[in-house]
Amino acid sequence: MRGSIQPTAGGGTAFIAQVTLYSAALGVAISQACYATGESHERAVLRQLLGELDLEGVLIQADALHTQRPFFGSSRSREPTSS
């Protein structure tokens, strides 16, 4: 993403990242969000995007960052699995 890296006043770097929900069945992206890495993180943004959808009976695949513990912390979230 053009312009997504900017120097900070403290000499560091601020990044803009993007999370996209993709439906393999439909073959399209169904939702996405951008966030500043200094203000939020991928788990929070993904949780927000998934919270807007009806996920009853839906299998969600995500990278290893999201497999550390049940994602929603409720009965509708299972422990991570691997295959």
Steps between C-alpha positions, in 0.01 A plus 500: 500500500657823387589736782438239767837550672568829675775611738389586852614796710701264721707369208302178455272395221119481488340244269151468357387137471194338346287200600280341235231234545487279193228247416647196325148384409412831334848577373489861620607723786197566718640752746821689574640760733821702526662599828807678629727248670579746778130537583358149459602145409396227261317286759277791605420597142423142397280454809308816404449388139388150600269643767295665226418167330273203575755223539280214617646180351776687313861382496746787537860458390761749620875512534686380809465835679132418557542142628645576841169475688125496421439815303169622643525340845142375481320174438493573127880499481693173513861431579736535203543195278761413245503257211 
